[in-house]
Amino acid sequence: MTTIMIGADSMNRTQTMNLVIALGGNALTPPGGTSRASSPDGAANVIADLVELGYNIVVTHGNGPQVGYALLKDVAAPHKVPRLSLTYLGAQTEGELGSLVALAIRRALEHKNLAIPVTAIVTHAIVNPSDPDALTSTKPIGPVFLDEEAAEKAAHITGLVTIEDRNGKRLAVPSPKPCDVLEKDAIRTLLGKGHVVVAAGGGGIPVTKVPSGGYGEFDAVIDKDRTSAYLAGAIQADHLIILTDIEGVYVDFKKPTQQFVNRATVGEMEAYLNSGAFGTGSMGPKVEAACMFVRVTGNSAFIGHLEQAAEVIAGNAGTEVISGGERL
């Protein structure tokens, strides 16, 4: 394996930074798990460790597995039970996961004798119904079906398509880009008052502006990393940290030409994106989100393994995306 180190040295870091830390939905549901987040304690302990180091933190999280399981249970309910839209299922899972993650972080902080408030906010993200990503089904949700017949049955009963994912197939739904986060000011205020904030669960509940006023639902699941990048820029976070179950970004992952990227400029990472070096897996959206944050703020973004979070932020592990002078 080759390691790529490109660009300038990392900036000096202090312990008084505002961080947006994005946790994947799969990190909250172990393989073979159910719709519930049965093991948020590992992630919560990591967050508590970072709070103890002095970081101010907003935690975002995915809900792809959970909202997919909720959809399958919903369509399997008796016909007299009204079927819920993805908007409402997203709201349900965001509330459930936000509660479980917030309580787990509270326990972890109390174990360290840290009297720091933790607040979960149900978050709405505005989307544009004309966004091309709102018209195509690219976001995988629910379980991985290793059996072709089971995948076809799930697609039939839900009316969704399936796409290849993790050596099997998953249901897929539209995933438009977030244009705004309605609760961004509240999140910024709570962060400034010392709260650990859990927000933007599942990328936020997708809504659209209604011409007559207010907001209407939109049937989709927003990519959590995209909303995390937008939110991090909107609240002027010092860094965006995307934590996953892989140690960082690989070019040509699992190919003979595989290379690990330790540090690269946003321009160099976008060149990799445009060349298809990250394939069609989940790393592409993570790199895209990191690049978006860096271009908007000029600050660094990091992608790395959950268990190495402190080392990732220090630049000693994971992948760092830095500005090469490119700004929006």
HELIX and SHEET records of a PDB file:
HELIX    1   1 GLY A   25  LEU A   28  5                                   4    
HELIX    2   2 ASP A   41  GLU A   52  1                                  12    
HELIX    3   3 GLY A   64  VAL A   75  1                                  12    
HELIX    4   4 LEU A   86  HIS A  111  1                                  26    
HELIX    5   5 PRO A  132  ALA A  134  5                                   3    
HELIX    6   6 GLU A  148  THR A  158  1                                  11    
HELIX    7   7 LYS A  184  GLY A  192  1                                   9    
HELIX    8   8 GLY A  201  GLY A  203  5                                   3    
HELIX    9   9 LYS A  224  ALA A  234  1                                  11    
HELIX   10  10 VAL A  266  SER A  275  1                                  10    
HELIX   11  11 MET A  283  THR A  297  1                                  15    
HELIX   12  12 LEU A  306  GLN A  308  5                                   3    
HELIX   13  13 ALA A  309  ILE A  313  1                                   5    
SHEET    1   A 3 THR A   2  MET A   5  0                                        
SHEET    2   A 3 GLN A 259  THR A 265  1                                        
SHEET    3   A 3 VAL A 249  VAL A 251 -1                                        
SHEET    1   B 9 THR A   2  MET A   5  0                                        
SHEET    2   B 9 GLN A 259  THR A 265  1                                        
SHEET    3   B 9 THR A 319  ILE A 322  1                                        
SHEET    4   B 9 ALA A 301  HIS A 305 -1                                        
SHEET    5   B 9 HIS A 239  THR A 244  1                                        
SHEET    6   B 9 ASN A  18  LEU A  23  1                                        
SHEET    7   B 9 ASN A  56  HIS A  61  1                                        
SHEET    8   B 9 VAL A 196  VAL A 198  1                                        
SHEET    9   B 9 VAL A 118  ALA A 120  1                                        
SHEET    1   C 4 PRO A 178  VAL A 181  0                                        
SHEET    2   C 4 HIS A 124  VAL A 127 -1                                        
SHEET    3   C 4 ILE A 205  LYS A 209  1                                        
SHEET    4   C 4 TYR A 215  GLU A 217 -1                                        
SHEET    1   D 3 SER A 137  PHE A 145  0                                        
SHEET    2   D 3 GLY A 168  PRO A 174 -1                                        
SHEET    3   D 3 VAL A 161  ASP A 165 -1                                        
END                                                                             
